[in-house]
Amino acid sequence: MKIVRHVAPDMRQALRAVREQLGEEAVILSSRRTPQGVEITAAVDFDAGKLEEAAAVPLALPADSARSPAPSAAAVPVSESSPSASPVATLAPLFEPQAPVATEAMGQELQSLRRMLETQLAQLAWNDRTRRAPVHTELLRELTEIGIARDLADHIVGQLDERVDLTQGRRFAIAGLSQYLLVTGDRWLDTGGRVAFVGAAGVGKTTLLAKLAVRWILRHGPNDLALVASDTVRIGAQDQMQALGQLLGVPVHVPESFEALPELLARLERHRLVLIDTPGSSLRDAQLAMRLAVLANCGSKLETALVLAASTQAGALEEAVQRFRPANPPCCLLTKVDEAASLGGALSVLIRARLPLAYTSDGQRVPEDLRPARSLELVSLAVRLARTSGAAADEDLLRRRFGRLSHATT
């Protein structure tokens, strides 16, 4: 085994010196900071098993060891040219706690080199794809500017013929997005049901409930409508529901606890439409799992509708869909469409989750700012928002997103 020690101004230079002297098979044994920079101890032909075995065997000390202090590990040079050094003293630096730090630094450097190589390969692949299929790459650019997820954009563009022109490609992309975006139609206002609105705090569940209640009364009258105020978390939430009920002339029921909701629903069977306001939850609320379990246990007696805000980032929307999945929501509603700078991210989340969209809300007016979801209308709005905001996808983003997928149009 050959052991060397290098001192350099920084870790990168020290690692380079080790590789030059010992080669790629070198093992970093320890590292520490010094006034001169960084000190690295490395070895080649390193056998960890033999090292541990040697350290475990006690050495026979000479008779005068009590009078002669053991040599300091820091004072013993680590090299093959130290015959007088005790084997244990020579190997002592191998067990310094800084060894994992050096290994981690080397791992980070290798990861950095790998990322650099992947970036170069992605650039070459994207340039080649742009040369061979300019229409496809232009559509990928436009879908990225809309905010469509990478895998969805590539799936749509991958279905195009190689000889398609840009106008046909755009029509196909919009039609494809519209086809993938599922909608339910205006069924609650037509047939009624028992609907519990769930979602994160602040997404507009109560305002949405009020819009649907007014729409129902305008179409069917107040007799078959009941409201349930089960939000005991937000201050004034139940008072707000009571005021809405008095204004509309419909009963408002307050369960004794959230767990008592199934029992309350059993007493409201005569009502054609029951709208339930639930507490707005943080996605990490400890009580969220309990509430979702109560809603799921209601079975066919209750339909859970997930409320999402279009102004929320796509990553947060995707997390909300996952967090509320235990309640088995068969559909969702999209609020704050008027506040969204981009719609592509929200549409991508719904398409990938195959979660049908029932209604969209684009303002605070009751009941005007509510409409049944229409897929083509929403996709067209997403395109207009991208153009209005001047969204642009730079070449670096496109290379990183689609550079590895150059085979898609071959």
KALINFEN-V798637 format. One record per run of one state. SS is the DSSP state (~ for helix, > for strand, _ for the rest). FROM is the first residue (numbers start at 1). TO is the last residue. If there is no record, write none. Layout:
# KALINFEN-V798637
SS/FROM/TO ; SS/FROM/TO
This chain:
# KALINFEN-V798637
_/1/1 ; >/2/8 ; _/9/10 ; ~/11/22 ; _/23/26 ; >/27/34 ; _/35/36 ; >/37/44 ; _/45/47 ; ~/48/56 ; _/57/62 ; ~/63/66 ; _/67/72 ; ~/73/75 ; _/76/86 ; ~/87/95 ; _/96/98 ; ~/99/132 ; _/133/133 ; ~/134/146 ; _/147/149 ; ~/150/158 ; _/159/165 ; ~/166/180 ; _/181/182 ; >/183/183 ; _/184/186 ; ~/187/191 ; _/192/192 ; >/193/198 ; _/199/199 ; >/200/200 ; _/201/204 ; ~/205/220 ; _/221/224 ; >/225/229 ; _/230/236 ; ~/237/248 ; _/249/250 ; >/251/253 ; _/254/257 ; ~/258/266 ; _/267/272 ; >/273/277 ; _/278/280 ; >/281/281 ; _/282/287 ; ~/288/297 ; _/298/298 ; ~/299/301 ; _/302/302 ; >/303/309 ; _/310/313 ; ~/314/323 ; _/324/324 ; ~/325/327 ; _/328/330 ; >/331/335 ; _/336/336 ; ~/337/339 ; _/340/343 ; ~/344/353 ; _/354/355 ; >/356/361 ; _/362/369 ; >/370/372 ; _/373/374 ; ~/375/389 ; _/390/394 ; ~/395/409 ; _/410/410
